[in-house]
Amino acid sequence: MRQPSLKMLSLRTRWLIVSLLSVSLLFTQPAKAQSVDMDEFRPIEQPLSLKLGVAAVGAGLVGLELWWFLAKD
């Protein structure tokens, strides 16, 4: 049997579901972050050509976005 989608539920049922979820978010406590030792993370040296390639591709994508939004008309 298919479960009804959210669009098919009545307004009162949707309001009840949203209210219950909101109240549950109000009364739950956020999880505490665990501390991480910085010794676990070691920097990895990357070749200069890779750094330049990534920077060039990023600049190209920014330029493409600017063209798309500003000069496409």
mmJSON file of the N, C-alpha and C atoms, coordinates in Angstrom:
{"data_MODEL":{"atom_site":{
"group_PDB":["ATOM","ATOM","ATOM","ATOM","ATOM","ATOM","ATOM","ATOM","ATOM","ATOM","ATOM","ATOM","ATOM","ATOM","ATOM","ATOM","ATOM","ATOM","ATOM","ATOM","ATOM","ATOM","ATOM","ATOM","ATOM","ATOM","ATOM","ATOM","ATOM","ATOM","ATOM","ATOM","ATOM","ATOM","ATOM","ATOM","ATOM","ATOM","ATOM","ATOM","ATOM","ATOM","ATOM","ATOM","ATOM","ATOM","ATOM","ATOM","ATOM","ATOM","ATOM","ATOM","ATOM","ATOM","ATOM","ATOM","ATOM","ATOM","ATOM","ATOM","ATOM","ATOM","ATOM","ATOM","ATOM","ATOM","ATOM","ATOM","ATOM","ATOM","ATOM","ATOM","ATOM","ATOM","ATOM","ATOM","ATOM","ATOM","ATOM","ATOM","ATOM","ATOM","ATOM","ATOM","ATOM","ATOM","ATOM","ATOM","ATOM","ATOM","ATOM","ATOM","ATOM","ATOM","ATOM","ATOM","ATOM","ATOM","ATOM","ATOM","ATOM","ATOM","ATOM","ATOM","ATOM","ATOM","ATOM","ATOM","ATOM","ATOM","ATOM","ATOM","ATOM","ATOM","ATOM","ATOM","ATOM","ATOM","ATOM","ATOM","ATOM","ATOM","ATOM","ATOM","ATOM","ATOM","ATOM","ATOM","ATOM","ATOM","ATOM","ATOM","ATOM","ATOM","ATOM","ATOM","ATOM","ATOM","ATOM","ATOM","ATOM","ATOM","ATOM","ATOM","ATOM","ATOM","ATOM","ATOM","ATOM","ATOM","ATOM","ATOM","ATOM","ATOM","ATOM","ATOM","ATOM","ATOM","ATOM","ATOM","ATOM","ATOM","ATOM","ATOM","ATOM","ATOM","ATOM","ATOM","ATOM","ATOM","ATOM","ATOM","ATOM","ATOM","ATOM","ATOM","ATOM","ATOM","ATOM","ATOM","ATOM","ATOM","ATOM","ATOM","ATOM","ATOM","ATOM","ATOM","ATOM","ATOM","ATOM","ATOM","ATOM","ATOM","ATOM","ATOM","ATOM","ATOM","ATOM","ATOM","ATOM","ATOM","ATOM","ATOM","ATOM","ATOM","ATOM","ATOM","ATOM","ATOM","ATOM","ATOM","ATOM","ATOM","ATOM","ATOM","ATOM","ATOM","ATOM"],
"id":[1,2,3,4,5,6,7,8,9,10,11,12,13,14,15,16,17,18,19,20,21,22,23,24,25,26,27,28,29,30,31,32,33,34,35,36,37,38,39,40,41,42,43,44,45,46,47,48,49,50,51,52,53,54,55,56,57,58,59,60,61,62,63,64,65,66,67,68,69,70,71,72,73,74,75,76,77,78,79,80,81,82,83,84,85,86,87,88,89,90,91,92,93,94,95,96,97,98,99,100,101,102,103,104,105,106,107,108,109,110,111,112,113,114,115,116,117,118,119,120,121,122,123,124,125,126,127,128,129,130,131,132,133,134,135,136,137,138,139,140,141,142,143,144,145,146,147,148,149,150,151,152,153,154,155,156,157,158,159,160,161,162,163,164,165,166,167,168,169,170,171,172,173,174,175,176,177,178,179,180,181,182,183,184,185,186,187,188,189,190,191,192,193,194,195,196,197,198,199,200,201,202,203,204,205,206,207,208,209,210,211,212,213,214,215,216,217,218,219],
"type_symbol":["N","C","C","N","C","C","N","C","C","N","C","C","N","C","C","N","C","C","N","C","C","N","C","C","N","C","C","N","C","C","N","C","C","N","C","C","N","C","C","N","C","C","N","C","C","N","C","C","N","C","C","N","C","C","N","C","C","N","C","C","N","C","C","N","C","C","N","C","C","N","C","C","N","C","C","N","C","C","N","C","C","N","C","C","N","C","C","N","C","C","N","C","C","N","C","C","N","C","C","N","C","C","N","C","C","N","C","C","N","C","C","N","C","C","N","C","C","N","C","C","N","C","C","N","C","C","N","C","C","N","C","C","N","C","C","N","C","C","N","C","C","N","C","C","N","C","C","N","C","C","N","C","C","N","C","C","N","C","C","N","C","C","N","C","C","N","C","C","N","C","C","N","C","C","N","C","C","N","C","C","N","C","C","N","C","C","N","C","C","N","C","C","N","C","C","N","C","C","N","C","C","N","C","C","N","C","C","N","C","C","N","C","C","N","C","C","N","C","C"],
"label_atom_id":["N","CA","C","N","CA","C","N","CA","C","N","CA","C","N","CA","C","N","CA","C","N","CA","C","N","CA","C","N","CA","C","N","CA","C","N","CA","C","N","CA","C","N","CA","C","N","CA","C","N","CA","C","N","CA","C","N","CA","C","N","CA","C","N","CA","C","N","CA","C","N","CA","C","N","CA","C","N","CA","C","N","CA","C","N","CA","C","N","CA","C","N","CA","C","N","CA","C","N","CA","C","N","CA","C","N","CA","C","N","CA","C","N","CA","C","N","CA","C","N","CA","C","N","CA","C","N","CA","C","N","CA","C","N","CA","C","N","CA","C","N","CA","C","N","CA","C","N","CA","C","N","CA","C","N","CA","C","N","CA","C","N","CA","C","N","CA","C","N","CA","C","N","CA","C","N","CA","C","N","CA","C","N","CA","C","N","CA","C","N","CA","C","N","CA","C","N","CA","C","N","CA","C","N","CA","C","N","CA","C","N","CA","C","N","CA","C","N","CA","C","N","CA","C","N","CA","C","N","CA","C","N","CA","C","N","CA","C","N","CA","C","N","CA","C","N","CA","C","N","CA","C","N","CA","C"],
"label_alt_id":[null,null,null,null,null,null,null,null,null,null,null,null,null,null,null,null,null,null,null,null,null,null,null,null,null,null,null,null,null,null,null,null,null,null,null,null,null,null,null,null,null,null,null,null,null,null,null,null,null,null,null,null,null,null,null,null,null,null,null,null,null,null,null,null,null,null,null,null,null,null,null,null,null,null,null,null,null,null,null,null,null,null,null,null,null,null,null,null,null,null,null,null,null,null,null,null,null,null,null,null,null,null,null,null,null,null,null,null,null,null,null,null,null,null,null,null,null,null,null,null,null,null,null,null,null,null,null,null,null,null,null,null,null,null,null,null,null,null,null,null,null,null,null,null,null,null,null,null,null,null,null,null,null,null,null,null,null,null,null,null,null,null,null,null,null,null,null,null,null,null,null,null,null,null,null,null,null,null,null,null,null,null,null,null,null,null,null,null,null,null,null,null,null,null,null,null,null,null,null,null,null,null,null,null,null,null,null,null,null,null,null,null,null,null,null,null,null,null,null],
"label_comp_id":["MET","MET","MET","ARG","ARG","ARG","GLN","GLN","GLN","PRO","PRO","PRO","SER","SER","SER","LEU","LEU","LEU","LYS","LYS","LYS","MET","MET","MET","LEU","LEU","LEU","SER","SER","SER","LEU","LEU","LEU","ARG","ARG","ARG","THR","THR","THR","ARG","ARG","ARG","TRP","TRP","TRP","LEU","LEU","LEU","ILE","ILE","ILE","VAL","VAL","VAL","SER","SER","SER","LEU","LEU","LEU","LEU","LEU","LEU","SER","SER","SER","VAL","VAL","VAL","SER","SER","SER","LEU","LEU","LEU","LEU","LEU","LEU","PHE","PHE","PHE","THR","THR","THR","GLN","GLN","GLN","PRO","PRO","PRO","ALA","ALA","ALA","LYS","LYS","LYS","ALA","ALA","ALA","GLN","GLN","GLN","SER","SER","SER","VAL","VAL","VAL","ASP","ASP","ASP","MET","MET","MET","ASP","ASP","ASP","GLU","GLU","GLU","PHE","PHE","PHE","ARG","ARG","ARG","PRO","PRO","PRO","ILE","ILE","ILE","GLU","GLU","GLU","GLN","GLN","GLN","PRO","PRO","PRO","LEU","LEU","LEU","SER","SER","SER","LEU","LEU","LEU","LYS","LYS","LYS","LEU","LEU","LEU","GLY","GLY","GLY","VAL","VAL","VAL","ALA","ALA","ALA","ALA","ALA","ALA","VAL","VAL","VAL","GLY","GLY","GLY","ALA","ALA","ALA","GLY","GLY","GLY","LEU","LEU","LEU","VAL","VAL","VAL","GLY","GLY","GLY","LEU","LEU","LEU","GLU","GLU","GLU","LEU","LEU","LEU","TRP","TRP","TRP","TRP","TRP","TRP","PHE","PHE","PHE","LEU","LEU","LEU","ALA","ALA","ALA","LYS","LYS","LYS","ASP","ASP","ASP"],
"label_asym_id":["A","A","A","A","A","A","A","A","A","A","A","A","A","A","A","A","A","A","A","A","A","A","A","A","A","A","A","A","A","A","A","A","A","A","A","A","A","A","A","A","A","A","A","A","A","A","A","A","A","A","A","A","A","A","A","A","A","A","A","A","A","A","A","A","A","A","A","A","A","A","A","A","A","A","A","A","A","A","A","A","A","A","A","A","A","A","A","A","A","A","A","A","A","A","A","A","A","A","A","A","A","A","A","A","A","A","A","A","A","A","A","A","A","A","A","A","A","A","A","A","A","A","A","A","A","A","A","A","A","A","A","A","A","A","A","A","A","A","A","A","A","A","A","A","A","A","A","A","A","A","A","A","A","A","A","A","A","A","A","A","A","A","A","A","A","A","A","A","A","A","A","A","A","A","A","A","A","A","A","A","A","A","A","A","A","A","A","A","A","A","A","A","A","A","A","A","A","A","A","A","A","A","A","A","A","A","A","A","A","A","A","A","A","A","A","A","A","A","A"],
"label_entity_id":["1","1","1","1","1","1","1","1","1","1","1","1","1","1","1","1","1","1","1","1","1","1","1","1","1","1","1","1","1","1","1","1","1","1","1","1","1","1","1","1","1","1","1","1","1","1","1","1","1","1","1","1","1","1","1","1","1","1","1","1","1","1","1","1","1","1","1","1","1","1","1","1","1","1","1","1","1","1","1","1","1","1","1","1","1","1","1","1","1","1","1","1","1","1","1","1","1","1","1","1","1","1","1","1","1","1","1","1","1","1","1","1","1","1","1","1","1","1","1","1","1","1","1","1","1","1","1","1","1","1","1","1","1","1","1","1","1","1","1","1","1","1","1","1","1","1","1","1","1","1","1","1","1","1","1","1","1","1","1","1","1","1","1","1","1","1","1","1","1","1","1","1","1","1","1","1","1","1","1","1","1","1","1","1","1","1","1","1","1","1","1","1","1","1","1","1","1","1","1","1","1","1","1","1","1","1","1","1","1","1","1","1","1","1","1","1","1","1","1"],
"label_seq_id":[1,1,1,2,2,2,3,3,3,4,4,4,5,5,5,6,6,6,7,7,7,8,8,8,9,9,9,10,10,10,11,11,11,12,12,12,13,13,13,14,14,14,15,15,15,16,16,16,17,17,17,18,18,18,19,19,19,20,20,20,21,21,21,22,22,22,23,23,23,24,24,24,25,25,25,26,26,26,27,27,27,28,28,28,29,29,29,30,30,30,31,31,31,32,32,32,33,33,33,34,34,34,35,35,35,36,36,36,37,37,37,38,38,38,39,39,39,40,40,40,41,41,41,42,42,42,43,43,43,44,44,44,45,45,45,46,46,46,47,47,47,48,48,48,49,49,49,50,50,50,51,51,51,52,52,52,53,53,53,54,54,54,55,55,55,56,56,56,57,57,57,58,58,58,59,59,59,60,60,60,61,61,61,62,62,62,63,63,63,64,64,64,65,65,65,66,66,66,67,67,67,68,68,68,69,69,69,70,70,70,71,71,71,72,72,72,73,73,73],
"pdbx_PDB_ins_code":[null,null,null,null,null,null,null,null,null,null,null,null,null,null,null,null,null,null,null,null,null,null,null,null,null,null,null,null,null,null,null,null,null,null,null,null,null,null,null,null,null,null,null,null,null,null,null,null,null,null,null,null,null,null,null,null,null,null,null,null,null,null,null,null,null,null,null,null,null,null,null,null,null,null,null,null,null,null,null,null,null,null,null,null,null,null,null,null,null,null,null,null,null,null,null,null,null,null,null,null,null,null,null,null,null,null,null,null,null,null,null,null,null,null,null,null,null,null,null,null,null,null,null,null,null,null,null,null,null,null,null,null,null,null,null,null,null,null,null,null,null,null,null,null,null,null,null,null,null,null,null,null,null,null,null,null,null,null,null,null,null,null,null,null,null,null,null,null,null,null,null,null,null,null,null,null,null,null,null,null,null,null,null,null,null,null,null,null,null,null,null,null,null,null,null,null,null,null,null,null,null,null,null,null,null,null,null,null,null,null,null,null,null,null,null,null,null,null,null],
"Cartn_x":[0.836,0.0,0.888,0.555,1.351,1.065,2.116,1.927,1.574,0.708,0.326,1.495,1.587,2.637,2.214,3.139,2.867,1.814,1.747,0.76,-0.655,-0.791,-2.123,-2.651,-1.805,-2.251,-3.051,-3.981,-4.785,-3.935,-4.447,-3.726,-3.536,-4.52,-4.435,-3.36,-3.278,-2.275,-0.872,-0.705,0.598,0.996,0.048,0.327,0.757,0.118,0.457,1.873,2.215,3.539,4.62,4.396,5.377,5.502,4.404,4.452,5.223,4.99,5.699,7.201,7.554,8.967,9.612,8.892,9.435,9.639,8.661,8.785,9.924,10.088,11.176,12.539,12.635,13.891,14.166,13.112,13.296,13.815,13.388,13.709,14.869,15.447,16.614,17.872,18.891,20.149,21.1,21.836,22.77,23.899,24.41,25.518,26.781,27.579,28.827,29.899,30.686,31.768,32.898,33.493,34.617,35.904,36.837,38.105,38.946,39.684,40.522,41.964,42.84,44.258,44.785,45.51,46.054,47.19,47.691,48.741,48.218,46.899,46.317,46.352,46.367,46.337,47.715,48.282,49.591,49.435,50.052,49.947,50.636,50.038,50.605,51.12,52.365,52.945,52.41,51.869,51.338,52.296,52.436,53.3,52.734,53.63,53.236,52.324,52.569,51.739,50.296,50.103,48.748,48.063,48.782,48.211,47.795,48.67,48.342,47.168,47.1,45.982,44.657,44.629,43.4,42.978,43.944,43.634,43.105,43.687,43.239,41.828,41.547,40.196,39.182,39.535,38.634,38.361,39.407,39.224,38.381,38.578,37.76,36.295,36.01,34.62,33.983,34.734,34.209,33.912,34.823,34.589,33.377,33.201,32.038,30.739,30.729,29.538,29.238,30.278,30.056,29.498,30.044,29.529,28.066,27.755,26.414,25.377,25.713,24.739,24.756,25.881,25.96,25.905,26.527,26.671,25.866,25.037,24.317,23.236,22.659,21.581,22.139],
"Cartn_y":[-1.174,0.0,1.247,2.201,3.428,4.348,4.988,5.975,7.304,8.073,9.346,10.333,11.114,12.125,13.318,14.223,15.38,16.278,16.313,17.153,16.633,15.339,14.755,14.843,15.157,15.258,16.533,16.499,17.681,18.745,19.957,21.067,20.845,20.306,20.051,19.004,17.969,16.926,17.479,18.287,18.895,19.818,20.593,21.504,20.72,19.6,18.763,18.194,17.719,17.144,18.208,19.369,20.445,20.926,21.006,21.442,20.45,19.163,18.148,18.183,18.346,18.432,19.68,20.794,22.036,21.913,21.329,21.163,20.205,19.16,18.22,18.891,19.817,20.541,21.494,22.041,22.963,22.259,21.03,20.348,19.365,19.202,18.327,19.144,18.507,19.184,18.879,19.894,19.642,18.718,17.974,17.062,17.868,17.399,18.085,17.665,18.633,18.36,17.627,16.705,15.97,16.679,16.727,17.375,16.44,17.044,16.28,16.7,15.725,16.03,16.535,17.625,18.181,17.326,16.374,15.493,14.536,14.328,13.412,13.991,15.323,15.968,16.519,16.006,16.467,17.108,18.253,18.877,18.019,17.968,17.227,18.252,18.16,19.089,18.765,19.765,19.599,20.253,19.697,20.32,21.68,22.584,23.929,23.893,22.965,22.878,22.524,21.667,21.321,22.513,23.239,24.429,25.457,25.687,26.645,26.172,24.875,24.334,24.491,24.205,24.344,25.811,26.713,28.143,28.623,28.144,28.547,28.048,26.81,26.266,27.032,27.349,28.122,29.502,30.178,31.505,31.402,30.346,30.138,29.947,29.185,28.98,30.271,31.075,32.365,33.248,33.283,34.057,33.566,32.249,31.68,32.072,32.066,32.491,33.956,34.791,36.212,36.423,35.711,35.822,35.371,34.28,33.72,34.691,35.352,36.214,37.651,38.124,39.526,39.771,38.922,39.224,38.308,37.456,36.479,37.123,38.227,38.868,39.409],
"Cartn_z":[0.0,0.0,0.0,-0.842,-0.939,0.229,0.711,1.761,1.113,1.75,1.143,1.166,0.11,0.074,0.917,1.124,1.968,1.336,0.01,-0.665,-0.443,-0.242,-0.104,1.316,2.286,3.665,3.86,4.775,5.037,5.723,5.713,6.319,7.811,8.474,9.91,10.211,9.386,9.588,9.356,8.297,8.041,9.187,9.683,10.792,12.024,12.286,13.431,13.287,12.102,11.874,12.042,11.443,11.546,12.983,13.701,15.099,15.957,15.764,16.535,16.241,14.974,14.633,15.231,15.216,15.787,17.291,17.978,19.429,19.755,18.948,19.218,19.015,18.052,17.864,19.019,19.61,20.731,21.979,22.193,23.438,23.344,22.184,22.08,22.285,22.823,23.057,21.905,21.471,20.372,20.808,19.871,20.171,20.432,21.354,21.668,20.678,20.27,19.32,20.032,19.34,19.891,19.497,20.412,20.101,19.229,18.338,17.413,17.637,17.763,17.889,16.552,16.609,15.375,14.825,15.614,15.131,14.061,14.03,13.051,11.646,11.523,10.223,9.895,8.823,8.392,7.015,6.812,5.492,4.432,3.267,2.143,1.14,0.792,-0.165,-1.553,-2.22,-3.574,-4.56,-5.75,-6.754,-7.182,-7.552,-7.95,-9.172,-10.096,-11.301,-10.95,-9.961,-9.538,-8.891,-8.056,-7.416,-8.465,-9.451,-10.505,-11.358,-11.633,-12.414,-11.701,-10.407,-9.633,-9.571,-9.382,-9.342,-10.691,-11.791,-13.123,-13.415,-13.058,-13.276,-12.431,-11.184,-10.33,-10.894,-11.38,-11.979,-13.249,-14.019,-15.218,-14.881,-13.833,-13.429,-12.932,-12.195,-11.744,-12.945,-13.915,-15.136,-15.906,-15.973,-16.658,-15.967,-14.645,-13.906,-14.153,-14.127,-14.388,-15.791,-16.775,-18.13,-18.184,-17.524,-17.57,-17.009,-15.899,-15.24,-15.759,-16.272,-16.65,-18.153,-18.938,-20.359,-21.263,-20.725,-21.547,-22.398,-21.964,-22.727,-23.98],
"occupancy":[1.0,1.0,1.0,1.0,1.0,1.0,1.0,1.0,1.0,1.0,1.0,1.0,1.0,1.0,1.0,1.0,1.0,1.0,1.0,1.0,1.0,1.0,1.0,1.0,1.0,1.0,1.0,1.0,1.0,1.0,1.0,1.0,1.0,1.0,1.0,1.0,1.0,1.0,1.0,1.0,1.0,1.0,1.0,1.0,1.0,1.0,1.0,1.0,1.0,1.0,1.0,1.0,1.0,1.0,1.0,1.0,1.0,1.0,1.0,1.0,1.0,1.0,1.0,1.0,1.0,1.0,1.0,1.0,1.0,1.0,1.0,1.0,1.0,1.0,1.0,1.0,1.0,1.0,1.0,1.0,1.0,1.0,1.0,1.0,1.0,1.0,1.0,1.0,1.0,1.0,1.0,1.0,1.0,1.0,1.0,1.0,1.0,1.0,1.0,1.0,1.0,1.0,1.0,1.0,1.0,1.0,1.0,1.0,1.0,1.0,1.0,1.0,1.0,1.0,1.0,1.0,1.0,1.0,1.0,1.0,1.0,1.0,1.0,1.0,1.0,1.0,1.0,1.0,1.0,1.0,1.0,1.0,1.0,1.0,1.0,1.0,1.0,1.0,1.0,1.0,1.0,1.0,1.0,1.0,1.0,1.0,1.0,1.0,1.0,1.0,1.0,1.0,1.0,1.0,1.0,1.0,1.0,1.0,1.0,1.0,1.0,1.0,1.0,1.0,1.0,1.0,1.0,1.0,1.0,1.0,1.0,1.0,1.0,1.0,1.0,1.0,1.0,1.0,1.0,1.0,1.0,1.0,1.0,1.0,1.0,1.0,1.0,1.0,1.0,1.0,1.0,1.0,1.0,1.0,1.0,1.0,1.0,1.0,1.0,1.0,1.0,1.0,1.0,1.0,1.0,1.0,1.0,1.0,1.0,1.0,1.0,1.0,1.0,1.0,1.0,1.0,1.0,1.0,1.0],
"B_iso_or_equiv":[0.0,0.0,0.0,0.0,0.0,0.0,0.0,0.0,0.0,0.0,0.0,0.0,0.0,0.0,0.0,0.0,0.0,0.0,0.0,0.0,0.0,0.0,0.0,0.0,0.0,0.0,0.0,0.0,0.0,0.0,0.0,0.0,0.0,0.0,0.0,0.0,0.0,0.0,0.0,0.0,0.0,0.0,0.0,0.0,0.0,0.0,0.0,0.0,0.0,0.0,0.0,0.0,0.0,0.0,0.0,0.0,0.0,0.0,0.0,0.0,0.0,0.0,0.0,0.0,0.0,0.0,0.0,0.0,0.0,0.0,0.0,0.0,0.0,0.0,0.0,0.0,0.0,0.0,0.0,0.0,0.0,0.0,0.0,0.0,0.0,0.0,0.0,0.0,0.0,0.0,0.0,0.0,0.0,0.0,0.0,0.0,0.0,0.0,0.0,0.0,0.0,0.0,0.0,0.0,0.0,0.0,0.0,0.0,0.0,0.0,0.0,0.0,0.0,0.0,0.0,0.0,0.0,0.0,0.0,0.0,0.0,0.0,0.0,0.0,0.0,0.0,0.0,0.0,0.0,0.0,0.0,0.0,0.0,0.0,0.0,0.0,0.0,0.0,0.0,0.0,0.0,0.0,0.0,0.0,0.0,0.0,0.0,0.0,0.0,0.0,0.0,0.0,0.0,0.0,0.0,0.0,0.0,0.0,0.0,0.0,0.0,0.0,0.0,0.0,0.0,0.0,0.0,0.0,0.0,0.0,0.0,0.0,0.0,0.0,0.0,0.0,0.0,0.0,0.0,0.0,0.0,0.0,0.0,0.0,0.0,0.0,0.0,0.0,0.0,0.0,0.0,0.0,0.0,0.0,0.0,0.0,0.0,0.0,0.0,0.0,0.0,0.0,0.0,0.0,0.0,0.0,0.0,0.0,0.0,0.0,0.0,0.0,0.0,0.0,0.0,0.0,0.0,0.0,0.0],
"pdbx_formal_charge":[null,null,null,null,null,null,null,null,null,null,null,null,null,null,null,null,null,null,null,null,null,null,null,null,null,null,null,null,null,null,null,null,null,null,null,null,null,null,null,null,null,null,null,null,null,null,null,null,null,null,null,null,null,null,null,null,null,null,null,null,null,null,null,null,null,null,null,null,null,null,null,null,null,null,null,null,null,null,null,null,null,null,null,null,null,null,null,null,null,null,null,null,null,null,null,null,null,null,null,null,null,null,null,null,null,null,null,null,null,null,null,null,null,null,null,null,null,null,null,null,null,null,null,null,null,null,null,null,null,null,null,null,null,null,null,null,null,null,null,null,null,null,null,null,null,null,null,null,null,null,null,null,null,null,null,null,null,null,null,null,null,null,null,null,null,null,null,null,null,null,null,null,null,null,null,null,null,null,null,null,null,null,null,null,null,null,null,null,null,null,null,null,null,null,null,null,null,null,null,null,null,null,null,null,null,null,null,null,null,null,null,null,null,null,null,null,null,null,null],
"auth_seq_id":[1,1,1,2,2,2,3,3,3,4,4,4,5,5,5,6,6,6,7,7,7,8,8,8,9,9,9,10,10,10,11,11,11,12,12,12,13,13,13,14,14,14,15,15,15,16,16,16,17,17,17,18,18,18,19,19,19,20,20,20,21,21,21,22,22,22,23,23,23,24,24,24,25,25,25,26,26,26,27,27,27,28,28,28,29,29,29,30,30,30,31,31,31,32,32,32,33,33,33,34,34,34,35,35,35,36,36,36,37,37,37,38,38,38,39,39,39,40,40,40,41,41,41,42,42,42,43,43,43,44,44,44,45,45,45,46,46,46,47,47,47,48,48,48,49,49,49,50,50,50,51,51,51,52,52,52,53,53,53,54,54,54,55,55,55,56,56,56,57,57,57,58,58,58,59,59,59,60,60,60,61,61,61,62,62,62,63,63,63,64,64,64,65,65,65,66,66,66,67,67,67,68,68,68,69,69,69,70,70,70,71,71,71,72,72,72,73,73,73],
"auth_comp_id":["MET","MET","MET","ARG","ARG","ARG","GLN","GLN","GLN","PRO","PRO","PRO","SER","SER","SER","LEU","LEU","LEU","LYS","LYS","LYS","MET","MET","MET","LEU","LEU","LEU","SER","SER","SER","LEU","LEU","LEU","ARG","ARG","ARG","THR","THR","THR","ARG","ARG","ARG","TRP","TRP","TRP","LEU","LEU","LEU","ILE","ILE","ILE","VAL","VAL","VAL","SER","SER","SER","LEU","LEU","LEU","LEU","LEU","LEU","SER","SER","SER","VAL","VAL","VAL","SER","SER","SER","LEU","LEU","LEU","LEU","LEU","LEU","PHE","PHE","PHE","THR","THR","THR","GLN","GLN","GLN","PRO","PRO","PRO","ALA","ALA","ALA","LYS","LYS","LYS","ALA","ALA","ALA","GLN","GLN","GLN","SER","SER","SER","VAL","VAL","VAL","ASP","ASP","ASP","MET","MET","MET","ASP","ASP","ASP","GLU","GLU","GLU","PHE","PHE","PHE","ARG","ARG","ARG","PRO","PRO","PRO","ILE","ILE","ILE","GLU","GLU","GLU","GLN","GLN","GLN","PRO","PRO","PRO","LEU","LEU","LEU","SER","SER","SER","LEU","LEU","LEU","LYS","LYS","LYS","LEU","LEU","LEU","GLY","GLY","GLY","VAL","VAL","VAL","ALA","ALA","ALA","ALA","ALA","ALA","VAL","VAL","VAL","GLY","GLY","GLY","ALA","ALA","ALA","GLY","GLY","GLY","LEU","LEU","LEU","VAL","VAL","VAL","GLY","GLY","GLY","LEU","LEU","LEU","GLU","GLU","GLU","LEU","LEU","LEU","TRP","TRP","TRP","TRP","TRP","TRP","PHE","PHE","PHE","LEU","LEU","LEU","ALA","ALA","ALA","LYS","LYS","LYS","ASP","ASP","ASP"],
"auth_asym_id":["A","A","A","A","A","A","A","A","A","A","A","A","A","A","A","A","A","A","A","A","A","A","A","A","A","A","A","A","A","A","A","A","A","A","A","A","A","A","A","A","A","A","A","A","A","A","A","A","A","A","A","A","A","A","A","A","A","A","A","A","A","A","A","A","A","A","A","A","A","A","A","A","A","A","A","A","A","A","A","A","A","A","A","A","A","A","A","A","A","A","A","A","A","A","A","A","A","A","A","A","A","A","A","A","A","A","A","A","A","A","A","A","A","A","A","A","A","A","A","A","A","A","A","A","A","A","A","A","A","A","A","A","A","A","A","A","A","A","A","A","A","A","A","A","A","A","A","A","A","A","A","A","A","A","A","A","A","A","A","A","A","A","A","A","A","A","A","A","A","A","A","A","A","A","A","A","A","A","A","A","A","A","A","A","A","A","A","A","A","A","A","A","A","A","A","A","A","A","A","A","A","A","A","A","A","A","A","A","A","A","A","A","A","A","A","A","A","A","A"],
"auth_atom_id":["N","CA","C","N","CA","C","N","CA","C","N","CA","C","N","CA","C","N","CA","C","N","CA","C","N","CA","C","N","CA","C","N","CA","C","N","CA","C","N","CA","C","N","CA","C","N","CA","C","N","CA","C","N","CA","C","N","CA","C","N","CA","C","N","CA","C","N","CA","C","N","CA","C","N","CA","C","N","CA","C","N","CA","C","N","CA","C","N","CA","C","N","CA","C","N","CA","C","N","CA","C","N","CA","C","N","CA","C","N","CA","C","N","CA","C","N","CA","C","N","CA","C","N","CA","C","N","CA","C","N","CA","C","N","CA","C","N","CA","C","N","CA","C","N","CA","C","N","CA","C","N","CA","C","N","CA","C","N","CA","C","N","CA","C","N","CA","C","N","CA","C","N","CA","C","N","CA","C","N","CA","C","N","CA","C","N","CA","C","N","CA","C","N","CA","C","N","CA","C","N","CA","C","N","CA","C","N","CA","C","N","CA","C","N","CA","C","N","CA","C","N","CA","C","N","CA","C","N","CA","C","N","CA","C","N","CA","C","N","CA","C","N","CA","C","N","CA","C","N","CA","C","N","CA","C"],
"pdbx_PDB_model_num":[1,1,1,1,1,1,1,1,1,1,1,1,1,1,1,1,1,1,1,1,1,1,1,1,1,1,1,1,1,1,1,1,1,1,1,1,1,1,1,1,1,1,1,1,1,1,1,1,1,1,1,1,1,1,1,1,1,1,1,1,1,1,1,1,1,1,1,1,1,1,1,1,1,1,1,1,1,1,1,1,1,1,1,1,1,1,1,1,1,1,1,1,1,1,1,1,1,1,1,1,1,1,1,1,1,1,1,1,1,1,1,1,1,1,1,1,1,1,1,1,1,1,1,1,1,1,1,1,1,1,1,1,1,1,1,1,1,1,1,1,1,1,1,1,1,1,1,1,1,1,1,1,1,1,1,1,1,1,1,1,1,1,1,1,1,1,1,1,1,1,1,1,1,1,1,1,1,1,1,1,1,1,1,1,1,1,1,1,1,1,1,1,1,1,1,1,1,1,1,1,1,1,1,1,1,1,1,1,1,1,1,1,1,1,1,1,1,1,1]
}}}
